[in-house]
Amino acid sequence: MVTTSRPSAAAPLLSAAPIDLEVVIEIPRGSFLKRGSTGEIDFVSPFPCPFNYGSVPDLLGMEGDLLDAVVLGPRLAAGTRRVVPAWGAVTLIDRGMADDKLICSPEPITPAEQARVLRFFRFYARGKGWLNLWRHRPGHNACAGWCEAAEALARARPRGPDWPGPRVPY
């Protein structure tokens, strides 16, 4: 489900207009287990996840997996489904493939929160680069920065009923 909502005048707006999306949480805030969209454990992190991490169940990102979504705020249990506004997106380059992460929050995102999210994904890109090197999976890793939620959604495509799961191993 994707709908446009009205911005709040109470906080700075980092996206033209937030877009309401249904997100399913795969990794609760504070978890050390990184699970993929199929539910299988991808790796155990030495650091707890600072955000609720999930996906939009009816959209695929450019790498062929469910479109990633980060939900700021208190910890949400794995499997939680929630409609939340997407205020922007971060584009991560993983093994040379662009992988958008929608940044969602019930409240408008402040510039400080935006900076914190970008710092995390810059750190994550470096860590994922080392993990890919150890796994012998070549390719460039980087955080390409912030973009509008609408830009990330324009690059996504609908998930069909015959989707077999991610085509790229993580």
N, C-alpha and C positions, 0 to 999 in steps of 0.2 A: 504494500500500500504506500503510495507516494502522493502527498498533497502539499501545497504551499501554505504556510502560516504567516501571520503578521509579525513583524519585529516588535520587540519591546523598546520603548523609548528610554527605559531606565538604565541601560548599559550600552557601551559602544557596540556597534554591529560590525562584525568582521566579514560578513557575507552579504550579498545584495539582498537576499531574503532567505530565511531558514526554510528548509523543506522537511516536512514531517515524513518519517519513514518507520516501518516496522523493523525492529532489530531483535535478533535472538542472541543472547549472551552465551558464548562458548567458554570464555575464560573470565572468572570473576576477579574483580580487583583484589590484589593481594595473593593470588595464586602463583605457585612456582611451576605448575604444569602447563605447557603450551600444547593445546589441542588444535587439530585442524578441523575443517568443516565436517569431516566424517566422524568426528569424535575420538579418533585415535590420537595417542600422545605423540607429538612431533619431537619434543625435547623437554628436559627438565632444566629450568633456568636457575642460575645462581642468584638471581634477583627476583623479588616479587613483582608481578605485573602492576604498574601504578594506576591502571584504568580497567574498567570493564571492557572486555574485548569480544566482539562478536561479528555478526554479518547480517546483511539484508537477504532474507531467504529466497526472494524471487528475482534477484539480479546477480549476474556474473561480472566479475572484474576482467580486466584485459588479459590476465594470466590464466583465465578459464576456471578459477575457483569462485566461490560466493564472494560478493563485494563486501570487503571488510568495513566494520564500523566500530568506533571507540565511543563508549558512553561515559562521560564524566559524571562525577558525583559519587554517592555512597555505593558500597559493594552490592552487586546484584547476583543472585544465585545462577549457576549454570542452568541453561534452559529457559530462563526468564524471557518472555516476549514483551516488548514494550514499544509503543509508538513514541518517538522522540524527534525533536527538530535537529536536522543536520545544519550546522553553522558554517561549515567549510570542509576541506579535505586536505590531507597530507599525501603527497605522492612519494612512495618509497620505490627505489630501484633495487630489485633483488635478482641477482644473477643476470643483469641486463634487461629484465622485464619490469615494466611499470606496474605498480600495484597500489591503487588508491585506497586510502583509509578515510572514510567519512568521520568527521568529528562532531559528535552529537552531545547535546546537553539539554535538560529541561529548561535551563535558564540561558540567556545570552552569554557567550564566551567573552571574557575580558581579555585585553591585550596581554596581561600577565599569564593567564591560562594558555593563550595561544603560544606564547614564548616557551612555556613549560612543555607543551605538547611537541613543539618543534625540537627542543633540546632532547627530549626522550627519543624521538625518531631518528635524530642524528646519531645518538649513542647506539640505538638499536641497529641501525644500518651497519655501523662498524662491527658490532658484536655478531650480527648475522653474517657479515663478510668472513669473519674468522671461523664461524661454525661451517659455512659453506666450503672454506678452504680445507678444514679438517675432514669434511665429508667428500672431498674431491669433486665438488660441484662448482665449476668455474663461472666467472661472470662478475661484472661490476656491481657494487652495492653502494648506495648513497641515499640520502634524503634530498629529494628534488624540491622540497618546499611546500608552501601553502597554496591552495587554489580554492575557487568557489565550489560549493557543494554541487551546483548545477553542472560545472565542468566535469567533475568526476562521474556524475550520473549520466552525462551525455556520452561518456566513453564506455559505460556499462551496457550490457545487453540482457534481455529477459532470459531467465532460466527456463528452459523447456522441460516437459515432463520426462524426457528421455536423457536428462543430464546424468552421466555416469559417475560424477564426482570429479575432483581436480585431476587435470591431466599432467600436471607437473608435481613431482614428489618434493615435499618440503621436509 
